[in-house]
Amino acid sequence: MWIRWFPWRYVLSRLARSRGFIDPVALLSRLHRFAQPSEVTEPIELLRAGVVFHARGLINTRTIQHNLDWVWPFWVERQFNPRDIAFVPRAFSITHVNLTHRNWTAVGQPDCDWLPIVDPRGLVTPLFDGWSLDAWVITDDGKRLLPSRAEWAEQRLLLEDGPAVETSARQDGSELRSVVDVVWEGNKPCCRVQVSGRSAGRGWLVVAIRPVNPEGVSFIHDIKLEDDRRTLRVNGEASVHLDRTPDRVCMSHYHRGDVLQDLGPAQERESVVDDVGLATAAALYRLEPERSAEVLVRVPLVETRHPDPAFPNSVPTIPRHPTSWKTALEGVCILRVPDGRMRFLFDAALRMLVLHAPGEVYPGPYTYKRFWFRDAAFILEALLAAGLLDRVRRAIERFPGRQNRAGYFRSQEGEWDSNGEAIWIIDRYRRLSGRRLNPPLVRAVARGADWIRRKRLSDALDRPHAGLMPAGFSAEHLGPNDFYYWDDFWSAAGLRAAAAILREADDARLAGEYEREAQRLLAAVDRSIARLAAQRGRPGVPASPYRRMDAGAIGSVAASYPLRLWEARDPRLLATVEFLLHNCMVRGGFFQDMIHSGINAYLTLHLAQVLLRAGDRRFFDLVRAVAELASPTGQWPEAIHPHTGGGCMGDGQHLWAAAEWVLMMRNLFVREEGDRLVLASGLPDEWLGEGTHLKLGPTPTPFGPITVAVVPHAEQVEVCWEAAWRTEPPVIEVALPGTEGVTVSGKQTRAAVRRSTARGREVRP
């Protein structure tokens, strides 16, 4: 007990000052003044992730800038090059981290937790946060084709047999190509790298083992060539299998330098040990002039203990019967539009969503390979829209295991939006699938709704945050801890969803209580916003009652999308959107100044969804911008550097963005508004040329699954639908952008609308 009363702060402050350091207690106190008082100042999960991230950055600082003659990953070669637009001065930076090209693409198999990643120049990291494989062409006359430095390279995602990443590079008459995927060998996953190369003169095709990955240094302490001379053992726990024997195997350690510096006979080794952790190795295959050489590299993914934060204490399970891609995508929603790029992005996003939902739901394969209710809500909503109901059911049935005794759905402490998100997506599954929830889920929903009721602040407070949710860090990218409207909108939506769930479970009393509590919370939000408007005399809804209008206001558009709590043309909502469009756009996308400091694809699509719902044709400009911001493999990082176009924040492949693309494409064809479905309201003129045929479906709706087909004619557009209604057919509104729609009964199967004569329509507050 004495520990509790020991004056730690005094001792720490005195010790720091006596050594000439800044007082850490006083510093933290000043930092906290920038935020509203909150019971959770900073979630331990974020602190832990930040420490790990910058620990590697410290290692990068000690390693990279003193060894620029090594071959480094693509981001290092660009970010450390003073002639490149991605150059970042190092000066007083404590850590060197990837801020300019945070891009990678995962490969894998359905229901398999192992997700190897490939960087923009083909560097393959087979194991989570591990070392990597690279491929080079080195000619006898000293020319080098190193993909991370190559003048020309291209990459694409192949989808025919499951996702595979193909990378090609050319320079000085040499060519290199690699294809990376994951295959089942028996019942075990294996990362496979098919490499081919050629050169104009004699040379070598090189498969290199590198102590790096897309975040920087990743230690290799020892490499050993096995007796078969086709297997390299790395760190004593992982194997690199070559399908044919190399002509030469060279190895090096840190003090000798990168193995690239000497690939001659003098460097041939059967093993290397490096206390520093920067051992390198290269397997060489002779290239004859103008003749290709090929090698297949395999890395089994289950030999080593999984160092993955999603599985801190155990190796993840392997499915007893591997799921094929054909099975995983059976009955999935299909998109057919004239724009091949947008169709590819849809197909790629669907496969990546499946890949990142092996049971748990991950918003990324690397930096964000952990669970958050916030990301899961959007990812699962997209999987629902695609018709993958069983995969969603499997995920939400895990939710009660993350709920504490108080009813809090916890992915990390201090997220006051998580309960609303968890309950909302459970209800979306119920509505779109037409299935009844099992009793454990219903009980978890009730406990979660009760937690929201208890957590909400008193309506009697004489403060702008009266009746709202407590101050917290909310969606993290909105700013310091505050009373965020984002949390309130999600909590109100969760209460409404709980009311619907309990009503179906024949508990009218609880259903009524939750519905009334939702109304009280929304009334508190209305009072808070009205008080702001009276004080400031400016329209728009900031992030919180204590914030001016800034980029954080993006959180407030949740009232329209995805929650539909406010009418589509609510003046407060439209004023908020106008502010964001006029003050926060870069390269056609929404630029989030806070934390992300980059163009955010999924938040741009939030704005597009709000505009679509309001009938404002500017929505498609945002859709085009997001398509243009996608990587060559059809992925979006969490935030995008405005000049390099590469990732500058978060995971290099962000599944929330992929989810939003699927939802955007779906809502162009069919979206819900109360008791009706709206069809074709997002189809742009450029897609409606005569002779084209557009289609989306089947996609679930609360009334039953529907497939929408669109056939343009000279003066009108015919919209047809096939549906399996579970209830009385809903009202159907068919409306092309900028046109007055027609309303018909869902009992019909088609309707025709006249083409728009207006070239654009903006809805102003």
SELUM-478374 format. One record per residue: residue in one letter; y, z, x of N, C-alpha, C in turn. Coordinates in steps of 0.1 Angstrom, whole numbers, plus 5000, padded with zeros to 4 digits. Atoms other than C-alpha are relative to their C-alpha. Example, Ala and Ser with C-alpha at 12.3 -4.5 7.8 and 13.67 -1.06 7.14 Angstrom:
residues 2
A498850005009495550785123501250005009S498950004991498950715137501150084992
end
This chain:
residues 765
M498850005008500050005000501350005009W498850004992502350065029500649865003I499650134996502449695036501149954990R499150055010504249635003501450055002W498749944999507049865012500649985014F499550024986507349765049501249904999P498850085001510849615054499949875008W500350134992509549265065501349925002R498850094999512849085057500950055011Y499049944990514949325078499449975014V500650024987512449305107500149855005L500050144997512248925106501449955003S498650044997516048885104500450055014R499649944987516649125133499349935012L500750064989513948965155500649865002A499450134998515348615149501450005006R498649994995518948715156500050045015S500049954986517948905188499549895010R500450114992516348585201500949885000G499050115001519348365192499749904990F500350095011517748195162500850034988I499449985013519248145128499250104992D500749915009518348415103499349934989P500750085011515548265082500250064986V499849945013516048515054501349954994A498750045005519748435051500049854996L500150155003518948055053499349974987L500850035013516348065025500950054988S499249965011518748265004501149904996R499050105003521448005008499449874994L500750115006518947725000499750024986H500349975014517947894968501249994991R498850015009521547894956500249864995F499850145006521347514951499149984988A500950025011518647564925500250124990Q500049895009518347764893498950105003P501049904997516448094896498749964992S501350045006512748024890498950095005E501149914996509548224891499149935011V500750074989508047954914501049925008T498950074992510447854941499549875006E500650124994508147604958498550014999P501449985001504447544949499350005014I500750004987502147634977499349875003E500650134998500347304972500949905007L499150104994503447104981500450055014L499749954986504247335011498849975009R501250034991500647295024500049855003A500050144998500846915020501149965010G498950034991504246905037499750045015V500349954986503047115067499049915006V501050094994500046885072500649875003F499350134998502246575069500850015013H499149994988504746695095499350055012A500849964989502046845117499649875008R500450134994500846485123501349945005G498750054994504546385127500350065013L499749944987504846625155499149945011I500950064990501746485172500549865003N499550144997503146135167501250005009T498949984991506346255184499650015014R500549974986504446375214499249885006T501050104995502246065216500649865000I499750145001503745735204501149955009Q498950064993507145695220499850005015H500250004985505745775255498849905003N501250084997502845525251500249874992L499750125008504445215235499349875006D500850114996502144995256498650004994W501350005008499245095233500249914988V499950075013498444905202500050104989W499849905010499745105173499949934986P500150065014499445055135501349924997F498950095004501744805118501450074999W498749935003504345065107500650045013V499449954987504745195143500649885007E499550124993505144845158501349964994R498750045006507944785133501150115001Q499149895001509545125130500650045014F499649974987509745165168500649885008N499550124994511044815175501549994997P498650005003514844815179500549874995R499550135006515044445169499549984986D500650015013513244505136500950074990I499249945011515044585103499450144996A500649875004512544875099500250105011F499849904990513745045131500650134995V499549875003514345415128500350075013P499749924988516245595156499250135000R500749874999514345895169500950125004A498949904997517146095185499550154998F500349865002516946445171498950034989S501149985009514046385147498950085006I501149914995511446655150498749934999T501350075002508646445136500349854998H500050145002507946075136498949974990V500950035011506445965103500349874995N499950135005505845645085501050004988L499050005011509045585064500449864996T499650145003509145205063498949914995H501150095004505745055057498850094995R501149925006503745315037499249914990N500750095009501445045023498550005005W501450024998497645035021499349974987T500850045011494944924998498650065001A501349944999491745104989499049904995V501250075005488344954985498950104997G501049905004485345114969499149954989Q500950035011482745124942500350104988P499849915012483045274906499250135002D500649875000482245644904499650055014C500349964986482245674942501350065005D498849934996484645924957500649965014W499550044987484945754991500849874998L499050115002487945524993500649965014P499450064987488445345027501349934996I498750075002491945205031500249905011V499750114991493244895047501549985001D498650014999496744865061500549864999P499650135002498944555058499649895010R500550094990497544405090498550015003G501550004999493844475084499450125007L500549884993493544815102499250084989V500949945010490644985084499850155004T500349864998490345365080498950034990P501149985009486845415066499950144994L500149865005486845795063501350064997F498749945005489546005046500750065012D499149954990492346075071499449995014G500750014988490145955099500649905010W499750104991490245715128499849864993S500050135006490345335123499349905008L500550114993488845005132501049894999D499050124999490944705144499249895006A500650124995490044355154501149925007W499050074992491744145181499349875005V500550114992491343805199500850005013I499450004987492043815236499449885008T500450124992491943495257499950035015D500149984986490943465293501349975008D498750034993494443335302501050104996G499149895002495943655289500850014986K499450005013497043565254499350104990R500649905008496543835228500449984985L499850005014496243815190499750144995L500149865005496944175179500650004986P499450025013497444175141501250084997S498849915002499944465141501249945006R498950064993502144255164500149854997A500050155002501343905152501249954993E498850075007504143665142499649964986W500450045014502143545112498750074996A501249945006499743725090500150004985E499949995014498843735054498850084995Q501049915005496743955032499949974985R500250015014495243924997498850084996L501149925006492944114974499149914992L501050085007489743954963499350084989L500549925011488344054929498749964995E501150065006485343844923498850104999D501249915000482644104933500550155002G499449874997484844414932501149985011P498950024991487944474953499649995015A500250024985487844344989501449955005V498750034994490844305012499849905011E500150104990491143985032501349995008T498850014991493543975062499849895010S500150114990494243665083501350015009A498950004990496443635114499849885010R500050114990497343355138501150025010Q499049994989499143335171499549935012D500350064987499143115202498649935000G501250075001496242905190498750084997S501149915004494043205181500150034985E500049975014492943295146499050124998L500849885003491443615131500050024985R500149975014490143695097499050124998S500949895003488644015083499950024984V500249975014487244105049499450144999V500449865000486844475040499650034986D500449955013484844615011499150125001V501049895000482444895001498849954992V501250045007478844814992499050124999W501149905001475845024981498949955009E501250024992473045045007499050104996G500849915007470345194987500850074990N499149925009472145474969501250065007K499049954992474645534996501149905002P498950104998478145375000500249985015C499850034987478945195031501249915001C498950094998482245045043499649895009R500450134993481744685055501249925004V498950084995484144485077499449885006Q500550134995483344115082501249945008V498950054991485343985112499649875006S500250134993485643635125501249965008G498850044992487843495152499649875008R500150124992488443175172501249995009S498950034991490643065201499949865006A500050134994491742745217499349995013G500749994988490342845250498950115000R501049895000487643085262500750144998G499449875002488243445252499050094994W500949905006486843745233500550044986L499849945013486543865198499750155002V500149854997487144245199500050084988V500049905011486244515175500350135007A499449884993488244825185499950124991I500049875006487845185176501350075004R498649954996491345345174500250144995P499749865004492545705172501350014992V498850015008495145615146499649974985N500150045013495545555109501449974995P498750045005498445445086501150125000E499149894998500045795091500350035014G499749974986499845805129498750035007V501249974992497445965153499050074992S501249935006493946075142499050015011F500649974987492046235170498549945001I501350034996488946085186499750075014H500349924988487446325212498849945008D501150064992484246135221499449884992I500750125005482545795216498849985009K501250034992479045715226499349884995L500850115004477045395226498650045000E501449975002473645445213499049915008D501050084992470445315230499849864995D500250145005470245015206501249915004R498850084995473644905221500749934988R499350055012474744815185500650104991T499449895008475845155173500850095009L499149914993478845355184500250134992R499949875007478845725175501450065003V498749954999482345865169500150154997N499849865002483146235173498750074996G501349945003479446305170499650014986E500349985015479446265132500149874992A499950125007480145905122499549885008S500550114993478545575131500749874997V499550145002479945225136498849915004H501150094997477044975133500549865001L499750144997477444625147498749924997D501250075004475144355133499449925012R500650074988474644195168500650075012T499749934988474744325203501349955007P498950054994478144305220499749955014D500150044986478544115253500550105010R499449904991480544405267500550114991V499449895006481544755256500850085010C499049934991484644915272500550124993M499549875006485945265267501150055009S498949944992488945465279500450134993H499549875006490545805275501650005002Y498550005000494245905272500649985013H499450014987495045945309499849875007R500250144995493645605317500849904993G499250095008495545445289499149934989D500750075011494545225259499049915006V501050084996491345045263500449855001L499550135000493344725257500549965014Q499450034987494844755292499049945010D501050064991491544665309498749984992L501250035008488744495290499049935009G500950064991486944385322498850085003P501349934997483544485336500250145006A499849864994485144785354500250114990Q499849915010485844945321498850024991E501249985008482344915307499550145001R500549865000481045255296499050014988E500949965011478345405274500550124993S499549885007480345715265501450035007V498849954995483745865269500350134992V499649875006485046225263501550025004D498649994998488746295259500550134993D499549885006490146645255501349994992V498850025007493446505244499749954986G500450065013491746325215500549864997L499650145001492845975222499149905007A501050094995489645815232500049864992T500050135006489445435225498749935005A501250084996486545185226500249864994A499950145004486144805223498749945002A501350084999483044595216500549855000L499550134998483644245229498949894998Y500950115003482043915218500649875006R499550124993482443595239500449904990L499650115007484443325223500149875008E499950134994483942965233501149924994P498850075005486842715229499749934986E500150065014487342615192498750034993R501249965007484142785181500250144995S499849875006484243085158498850095004A501049904998482443405164500250104989E500049915011481543655137499250125003V500849874999480444015135500250084988L499949915012479644245106499950145005V499949864996480744605111499750094988R500449915011479244885089500350145004V499849864998480345245086499550074988P500549925012478145465063501050114997L498949915004480445685044499550144996V500649875004478145985038499450085011E500749934989477046085073500850135003T499249894996479946325078500550094989R499449915010481346625060501349944995H498850075006484146505037501250085002P498849924998487546625050501149984990D499150045011489146545017500550124992P499449895007491546785000499450024986A500649995013489846704967498750075000F501349934998486646854981500150085012P499849924988487747125005498750085004N501149914997484447315004498649935000S501350065001481747054999500149855001V500150155000480646695002499949964986P500050055014481346504969498649954997T501350055004478246414950500049844999I500250145001476846064950499349974987P500650035013476045904916498549975002R501550024999472245914911499749854999H500250145002472445554898501349935002P498750064997475345354914500449914988T499550095011477545184888500549875006S499550134995478144814893501449984994W498750045006481544664887499949934987K500250065013480144454859499850104989T500249905010479044764841501350084998A498849925001482244954848501149934992L499050085007484344674833499549944987E500650065012482144594804500950034988G499149985011484344544773501450035003V498649964996487544594792501049904994C498950085006490844454778500349885010I499750124992491644104790501449954997L498750065002495043954796500049855004R499950144998495743584794501549964998V498650045001499343474802500249895010P499850114991500843164819500450055015D499649964987502143374848498850065008G501249964993499343394873500250125008R499849884992500943654894499950134992M500049895009501443894865498650034995R501449985004497843834854499250065011F500749954988496543904889500350155001L499649864999498544234890499350084989F500749935010497044334857498550025003D501450004997493444254868499850105012A500149914988494044434902500250144996A499749865004495544744885498850064992L501149955008492644774861498950055009R501049974991490144774889500350125009M499649884992492145024910500050124992L500149885009492445254880498650054999V501449965001488645254876499650065013L500449954987488245314914500550145002H499449874998490545614913499750104989A500449915010488945774883498450025000P501449994999485445854895499450124993G500449885007485346174875501350084998E498749954999488546344885500949875000V499150115000491646124884501050025012Y499149994988493646054916501149904999P498950105000497045894918500149925013G499950084988496345754953498750035008P501349994992493445704978500250095012Y499749934987495145895007500950124998T499049895000498346095006499950084987Y500149945013497846174969498650014994K501449995005494046204967499750144996R500249875006494246514946500449994985F499850015014494646594909501450064996W498849955007497946634890499949964985F500050035014498146654852501049894997R498950105003501346444853499549865002D500550134997499846144870498849974992A501250035007496546184852500349954985A499650045013498346154818500249854999F499750145000499645814826498849915004I501250074996496545694844499049994989L500950005011494345794815500549924988E499450085011496745644790499749855003A500250144997496345314808498549964999L501450025002492545344809499649994985L500250015014492645404772500549864995A499550135004494745094767499149895003A501050104996492144904786498750014993G501249995008489445024763498950085007L501049934992487645244789499950144995L500049875007487145534765499150105006D500949904994484145694781500550055013R499549954987485745714815501250104997V498949905004488745894798499450124995R500749885006486446124779499550095012R500549934989484746224811501050085008A498949934993488046314827500650114993I499349895008489646514799499050114997E500949895002486446714794500050095012R499949924988487146854829501350094999F498749935000490646984818499850154997P500149855002489447324804499650085013G500349934987488047404839501250025009R498849984993491647384852501050084993Q499249915008493047614826499850145003N500349864997493647974835500050084987R500249915011493248274812501250004991A498850005008496848254800500249874992G499950125007496247904788500849895007Y499350094992498147734816499149895006F500750104993496847394826500649985014R499449994987497347424863499449905010S500450084988497247154889500850055012Q499449924990499847334909501050094993E499249905007502047634901501449954998G498650045003505447584885500249884992E499950135007504747264866500150044985W499949975014506147344831499849884991D500350125008505346994819498549984999S501450045000501647004826499250034987N500749975012500547174794500249894990G499750115009502346914773499349875003E500750124995500846634794498550004997A501449995002497346764792499649994985I500350015014497446814754500349874994W499650145005499246484748498949905002I501050114997496646274766498750034993I501249975008493746464749500249954986D499850055013495346374716500049855000R500150154999495846014727498649955000Y501550045000492145994734499550014986R500649985014491346134700500549894991R499450105009493745894682499549865003L500350134997492845584701498549975000S501550025001489045644702499550024986G500649965013488645774667498950105000R501049904999486346034680500550144998R499749865001486346404672499950075014L500149924987487046644701498950114999N501049905000484346884711500750144999P499349875002485047254704500650065012P499349954988485747354740501449945002L498750074999488547094741501050054990V499149955011490047214708500550145004R499649864996490047574720501050005012A499150014988491647474753501449954995V498750055006494347284733500850114994A499349895007495147584712500550105010R499549904989495347814743501249945007G498850064993497647554760501250004991A498850005009499947534729500650144999D499549865001500147914727500750035013W499349984987501147914764501449944999I498650065002504047674756500950094992R499249915009505147904728500550125007R499649884993505148204750501049975011K499250044989506748024779501549974997R498750055004509747884760501050125000L499049905000512948084764500550034986S499549955013514648274736501249914995D498950085006516848074712501350085000A498849915001519248374712500950005012L499250004988520548324747501349924998D498850075001524148234749500349915013R499950084988523547974776499549864996P500450145004523047594776498449985000H501450014999519347654784499250084989A500749925011518647864753498949924993G501150065007515347784738499249905007L500750104992514247554766498950065008M501149954991511347574790500850065012P499449944989512047784821500449905011A499650084989513647654853498749985009G501150034991511147484876500349885008F499850124992510647194900499649884992S500350115009509246974872499349895007A500750124995508446624882500349985015E499850004986509546704918501149905005H499150094995511646394922501450004992L498849985008514346514898501150085006G499049924993516046754921499550155002P500449864998516047134929499650064987N500549935012514547384904501150014990D499050005010516347354871499350004986F500550005014515947364833499949854996Y500150145002514747004831499649964985Y500350055014514746824797498649935000W501350064999511646634810498950104996D501049905003509646964807500150024985D499949975014511047024772499449884991F500650115008510146674759498550005000W501550004999506646694772499450124993S500549895007506247044758500049984985A499950025014507446944724498949904996A501150105003505046634725498750075000G501349934999502246864735499850094988L500149925012502947104706499749914988R500350095011502946814681498649945001A501450044998499746684696499050114996A500849895003498247024693499950024985A500049995015499247034656499149904994A500950115005497446704650498650035002I501449964996494346824668499550114991L500549895008494147154650499949974985R500150045014494846984617498749934997E501350075002491746764622498950105001A501049904999489847074632500050104988D500049925012490647224598500750145002D499349874998492947494611501549974996A498750035005496047434589501050105005R499049894996497647764599500549975014L499550034987497747694636500849875001A499450135000498647334630501550014996G498749985005501647434610500950085010E499249924990502747694636500449915012Y499650094989502647434664501049904996E499050105004504547174644501450074999R498749935001507247434636500650035014E499549974987507447534672500549885007A499550124994507847174683501449974995Q498750035006510747134659501050105005R499149904994512347454672500449965014L499750044986512047324708500949885000L499150125001513546984699501450034995A498749965005516347154680500850075011A499349944989517147364711500549895010V499650114991517247044732501349934994D498850065007519646884706501250095002R498849914999521947194707500549995014S499650014986521947184745500749885004I499450134997522746814747501449994993A498850005008525446854720501150085007R499149924992527047134740500549935012L499650074988527046924771501149894996A499150105004528746634752501350054997A498749955003531446854739500850055012Q499449954988532147004773500549885009R499750114990532146674793500649884994G499450115006533146424768499449865004R500650134996530746164782498649994994P501350015006527546024766498950005011G501150004990524146024782499450145001V500749874999521546294788499650025015P500349974986521446434824498650065001A501449954998518246574839499950144994S500049875006519246924828501450044995P498649975005522147104811500950045011Y499149964989523447204846500249895010R499950114991523446864861501049894995R499250125004525946574861499049884998M500950125001524646224853499849955014D500450054987522746104883498649944998A501350075001519345934891499050094993G501049915007517546244878499949984985A500050025014518546144843498849914995I501150095004515545904844498950094993G501049925007513446204833500250024986S499749985014515246224800499649884992V500450125008514145874789498650024995A501349975005510746034783500050024985A499949985014512046114748499749874992S500350135006511645744741498649955005Y501350054995508845634764499550115010P501050055009506145734764499850084987L500249905011506646014738500549964987R499550055013508545834711500550124991L499449895007510246164701501349974993W498750055006513545994694499949864995E499950145005514345684675500349915012A499950094989514245374696501549975004R498650034997518045324694500950124999D499249875000519245684696501149985010P498950034991522745654710500050085013R500149924988522145944735499149935010L501050074992519145754748500549875006L499550134995520845414751501150035010A498949974990523845574769499450045013T500749954988521445734794499549875008V500650124994519745394800501149925006E498950084995523145214804500550065013F499649944988524145474830499149965012L501050034989520945424850500149855004L500050144997521145044848501349965008H498850044993524745034861500250085013N499749924989524545304887498850025010C501249964992520945334900499049885002M500950124998519544974905500249945013V500050074987518644814938498949894999R501050115000516944474941499349984986G500550025013516544474903499150124995G500849895004514544804903500850135001F499349875000515445164897499850075013F499949934987516445344929500150154998Q499949855002515645714929500550065013D499349954988518045874953499350135005M500549874996516346214953498650005004I501349994994513346274975499449865003H500750134998511845924969500949915009S499150084992514945754984499549865001G500550135000513445424974500049944986I500150075013512945174946498650054994N501249945006510445324922499549914989A500550105010508145074903499750074987Y500449945013506845314877501250054992L498849965007510245454868500849884995T499450135005511645094866499349964987L500750045012508945024841500250104988H499649915011509845334821501349954993L498750065006513345184817499749874992A500450125007511744854807499450034987Q500649965013509645024780501050054990V498949955009512745194766500849884994L499350125005514544864764499249914991L500950085009511544684749500050074986R500149935013511344954722501349984992A498750015007515044914715500449864997G499750145003514844534712501049945009D499050054990516944474743499249915010R500850094992515744164761500250015015R499949974986516844294795498850065006F501249944995513544464797499249915009F500950084992511844164811500649975014D499550004986514244144841499450115008L500549894993512944474851498549985003V501450044998509344354846499849915012R500150104989509944054869500350075013A499749934988511544284895498850085006V501149924996508544514896498949905005A501150094995506144214900500449955014E499650054987508244084929499850115011L500149894990508044434946498650035003A501449974997504244444945499649945014S500550054987502444404979499249884998P500850125001500444094986498650034994T501349965006497344284975500250064986G499749975014499044364941500150154998Q499849865002499844734948501450045002W498749954998502944944947499950145007P499949864995503645244970500950084990E499349925009505345544953501549965000A498650044999508745434965500149895011I499950134992509845104982501350005007H498850014991512245065011500849884996P499250125006515144844999500149895009H499950114990515144635031498749955005T501350054995511644625045499149954988G500950035011510044605010498750085002G501249924998507444845024500250144994G499949875006506645195012500850105009C499249914992508945475022499850154995M500349875006507545775002498750004993G501249985008504245904989498949925005D501250084997500945724988500449865001G499850144998500945375000499449914989Q500550075011499045274969500050114988H499849905009500245464939499549964986L500650045012498145454908500850034987W499149985012500845584884500749864998A499450145002502545244891499049904995A501050095005499345054885499850034985A500249965014498945244852501149944992E498950055008502445154841500049854999W500150155002501844784848499049964989V501050035010498744784826500750044986L499349965013500744974798501149904997M498950095003503644734802499449874994M500650125005501444424798499550024986R500549975013499744584768501150004989N499049985010502944674751500849874997L499350135003504344324754499349934988F500850065011501544224730499950094988V500349915011500944534709500550145004R499649864998502644874706500250074987E500049925012502845154681501450054997E498849935005505845264661499750074987G500349935013504945534636498749954994D501250045007502645404610499849855000R500250154999502845034621499749965014L500150064987501944814649501049885002V499150114998504444574665499349915010L500750104992502944254679501049905006A499450114993504344004704501550025003S498649984998507744174708500550005014G499550014986507744154746499749875007L500450124994506643794751501349925003P498850084996509443604771499949864996D499950145003510543254763499249925010E500650084989509143134796498549994998W501450005003505643214784499649924988L500350055013505943034751500249855000G500050155000505742664761498949954992E501150065008503842434739498849975008G501250034993500242404748499450125007T500549884994499942754763499350084989H500849915009497643014748500050145007L499949874995498343384753499050094993K501049915007495843664746500050145007L500249874995495444034751499050084991G500949925008492544254740498649995005P499649905010490644424728500650135006T499349884996492944724731499950104989P500049905011492545054711501450034995T498849955007495245164686499550114992P500449895009495245464663499349954988F500650055013494045234635498749935003G501250074996491245064655500449905011P499850094989490844814683500549874995I499450135004492844484682500049915011T499750114991492944154700501049914995V498950085005496143954698500049875008A499950134994496343584704501349934996V498750065003499643384705499949855004V500050154998499843004701501449954997P498750065002503342854706500049864995H499850145005504442544686501549975003A498750054997507642344687501150094995E498949925006509742554663499650144996Q500449875003507642854657498850045009V501149954992505043074673499050074990E501149955009501743164656499450125008V500649884995500443514662498850044992C501349975007496843594653499450125006W500649884995494843904655498650024994E501449955005491244034652500050155002A500049864999490844394645498850064993A501149935006488144644636500750134995W499349895005490244884615499150124996R500849885004488845244612500650064987T499349945011491345334585500549884991E499350115007493445144559500849925010P499250094990494944844578501450045000P498649964999498344934591501049894996V498950105001501644754585500149935014I499850084988502044474611501349945000E498750064998505444374624499849905011V500050104990505544044643501449965004A498650034996508743994663500049965014L499750054986509443784694501350065004P498749954996512243914716501249934995G498750065005515643854701499949944987T500250065013514243754667499950114990E500349915011514143914633498549984997G501450015002510443994628499649984986V500650005014508143944598499150114999T500949895002506244224583498949964990V501150045009502844174568498950125000S501149915000499744374560499049975011G501150024990497044434586498849934994K501150075006494644284561500049855003Q499850144996496043944571499549995015T500550024986494943794604500949915008R499150084993497943584613501450004994A498650025005501743534610500749915009A499250104992504243274622501450055000V498649964998507743354635500749895006R499250104994510543124643500450045014R499649974987511543094679501450055001S498649944998514643274692500949895005T498950094995517843074696500950075009A499149934992519643354713499350015014R500649994987519243354751500050145005G500149864996519743724754500650094990R499449915009520444034735500050145006E499949864994521644374747500350104989V499849895010521544694727500950105007R499149914993524544904736500150134991P499949875008525045274726501350004992
end
